[in-house]
């Protein structure tokens, strides 16, 4: 699986950029999931033409339900048809694991601990604009439903991708055991990391690895050894 957290380029759909990205990530592959970011602006039809997927969708593999969210829609809030889609998937899920992918780290807004850290962690600071981390309905309307799902015994992970300029990684595990992660990189950052997952016997492990180290020693054996170290 390849999980893309958005902002794949400065203007992702300008000129031949998207074609180049497709040669790297194989965007039409069902195992490539992409939560669209503010630099990935394009029509719903064009996104589907390029990826064969809607801007929000779900996918099941290895006892894990992957849910991709479009956090650019409605400026960080999950509303309307997308909210209905998300809640319907959560209510019906029968896999052990759930991984939700969004561009914006919408779970930080109005959180008693995380809200004050948005400007130090996220590429887009707090505000009211297309690239900002806007005030949204996550805490009031989405999070309570996640808690219900978590209490049913599921492993629940939410990943945001709007990182890289200030920091490359983020991790927070809340009192209910829901795991919130963030990952992204910027070409000028010498401490870029990539978020790796393993899923053995439906037990998910994850770790942030230096991208330079991964490139230097890339092999399945090396990656497995890093994840086993935890």
C-alpha positions in Angstrom: 0.0 0.0 0.0 1.1 3.6 -0.7 -0.7 6.3 1.3 -0.3 9.8 -0.1 -1.3 12.6 2.3 -1.6 15.4 -0.3 0.3 18.3 -1.8 2.2 16.2 -4.2 3.6 19.3 -5.9 3.4 23.1 -5.8 0.7 22.9 -8.6 0.2 19.2 -8.9 -2.1 19.3 -11.9 -0.2 21.9 -13.9 1.3 20.8 -17.2 3.1 17.4 -17.1 3.6 17.3 -13.4 0.7 14.9 -12.7 1.9 12.5 -15.5 5.4 12.4 -13.9 3.8 11.7 -10.5 1.7 8.9 -12.0 4.9 7.2 -13.2 6.2 7.2 -9.6 3.1 6.4 -7.6 0.9 4.5 -10.1 -2.1 6.6 -9.1 -4.7 4.3 -10.7 -3.5 1.3 -8.7 -6.1 0.3 -6.1 -3.3 0.1 -3.5 -2.4 3.8 -4.0 -4.5 6.0 -1.8 -4.4 9.8 -2.1 -6.0 12.4 0.2 -6.1 15.5 -1.9 -4.4 18.6 -0.6 -4.7 22.3 -1.3 -1.9 22.2 -3.9 -3.7 19.3 -5.7 -6.7 21.4 -6.7 -8.6 19.8 -9.6 -12.2 18.9 -10.5 -13.8 15.8 -9.2 -14.1 14.4 -12.7 -10.4 15.0 -13.5 -9.3 13.4 -10.2 -11.3 10.3 -11.0 -9.9 10.2 -14.5 -6.4 10.3 -13.2 -6.8 7.9 -10.3 -10.0 5.9 -11.0 -11.1 6.9 -7.5 -13.4 9.5 -5.9 -11.8 12.2 -3.7 -13.2 10.3 -0.8 -13.5 6.5 -0.8 -12.8 3.3 1.1 -10.8 0.2 0.4 -10.4 -3.0 2.3 -7.2 -5.1 2.5 -5.7 -7.5 5.0 -8.4 -7.1 7.6 -8.0 -3.3 7.4 -10.5 -0.7 6.2 -8.7 2.3 4.6 -10.8 5.5 4.4 -9.6 8.4 2.3 -11.1 11.8 3.2 -11.2 15.0 1.3 -10.4 17.6 3.9 -10.3 20.4 1.4 -14.0 20.1 0.9 -15.9 22.5 3.1 -12.7 24.0 4.4 -11.6 21.2 6.8 -15.1 20.1 8.0 -16.6 16.8 7.1 -20.2 17.5 6.1 -23.0 16.5 3.8 -22.5 13.4 1.6 -18.9 13.0 2.7 -20.0 12.9 6.4 -22.7 10.4 5.5 -20.2 8.3 3.6 -17.6 8.3 6.5 -20.2 7.4 9.2 -21.8 4.7 7.1 -18.4 3.0 6.6 -17.6 3.3 10.3 -20.9 1.9 11.4 -20.6 -1.1 9.0 -16.9 -1.9 9.3 -16.1 -5.5 10.1 -12.3 -5.4 9.8 -10.1 -5.4 12.9 -8.2 -2.2 11.8 -9.3 1.1 10.4 -6.9 3.7 8.9 -8.3 7.1 7.9 -6.2 9.3 5.6 -6.7 13.1 5.3 -4.6 15.9 4.2 -5.3 18.4 6.9 -4.8 17.3 10.5 -8.3 18.2 11.3 -8.3 16.3 14.6 -6.0 19.0 16.1 -8.6 21.8 15.9 -10.3 22.6 19.3 -8.5 19.7 20.9 -7.5 20.6 24.5 -3.8 19.6 23.9 -3.3 19.8 20.2 -5.0 23.0 19.1 -2.2 25.2 20.4 0.4 23.2 18.5 -1.1 23.6 15.0 1.0 26.5 14.0 4.2 24.7 15.1 3.4 21.4 13.4 1.3 21.9 10.3 2.3 23.5 7.0 -0.9 25.5 6.9 -1.5 27.4 10.2 -4.8 28.2 11.9 -7.0 30.5 10.0 -9.9 30.8 7.5 -8.6 30.1 4.0 -8.2 27.3 1.5 -4.7 26.3 2.7 -5.4 26.9 6.4 -6.3 24.5 9.2 -9.8 25.9 9.6 -12.1 25.6 12.6 -14.1 22.4 11.8 -16.6 19.9 13.1 -14.2 17.0 13.9 -14.4 17.2 17.7 -18.2 17.8 17.9 -19.5 15.4 15.2 -16.7 13.0 14.1 -14.7 12.2 17.1 -17.6 10.9 19.3 -18.3 8.3 16.6 -14.7 7.3 16.5 -14.7 6.7 20.2 -17.7 4.3 19.8 -15.8 2.4 17.1 -12.7 2.2 19.2 -14.6 0.9 22.2 -15.8 -2.0 20.1 -12.3 -3.3 20.0 -11.0 -1.9 16.7 -7.5 -0.5 16.1 -8.2 3.0 14.8 -5.5 5.2 13.2 -6.0 8.7 11.6 -3.2 10.1 9.5 -2.8 13.7 8.3 -0.4 14.7 5.5 0.0 18.5 5.8 3.5 18.3 7.3 7.1 18.7 6.1 7.9 22.4 6.2 8.1 22.6 10.0 8.4 19.0 11.0 8.2 15.7 9.2 6.4 13.6 11.8 3.7 13.8 14.4 2.2 11.3 16.8 -0.4 11.5 19.5 -2.3 8.6 21.2 -5.3 9.9 23.1 -6.9 8.6 26.3 -9.2 6.3 24.3 -6.4 4.7 22.5 -7.1 6.3 19.1 -3.8 6.9 17.3 -3.3 10.2 15.4 -0.3 10.5 13.1 1.1 13.0 10.7 3.7 12.6 8.0 5.1 14.7 5.2 8.4 16.0 3.8 9.9 19.1 2.1 12.8 18.9 -0.3 14.8 21.4 1.8 14.4 19.6 5.0 17.3 17.3 5.9 15.4 15.4 8.5 12.6 14.1 6.2 11.0 10.9 7.4 8.5 8.4 6.0 5.8 6.6 7.9 6.0 2.8 7.5 3.4 0.3 8.4 3.5 -3.5 8.8 0.4 -5.7 9.2 1.2 -9.2 10.4 -1.7 -11.4 11.6 -3.9 -8.2 11.6 -1.6 -6.5 14.1 -0.5 -3.2 12.8 2.9 -1.7 13.7 4.2 1.7 12.5 7.4 3.6 12.6 8.9 6.9 11.3 12.1 6.2 9.3 14.6 8.6 7.9 13.9 8.7 4.1 17.7 8.8 3.4 18.2 5.7 5.5 15.4 4.0 3.7 16.8 4.8 0.3 20.3 3.7 1.3 19.3 0.4 2.7 16.0 -0.2 0.9 14.9 -3.9 1.1 12.0 -5.7 2.5 14.3 -7.4 5.0 15.6 -4.1 6.3 12.1 -2.6 6.6 10.9 -5.7 8.5 13.8 -5.5 10.9 13.0 -1.9 11.7 9.4 -2.6 12.5 10.3 -5.7 14.5 12.6 -3.5 16.7 9.5 -2.0 18.3 
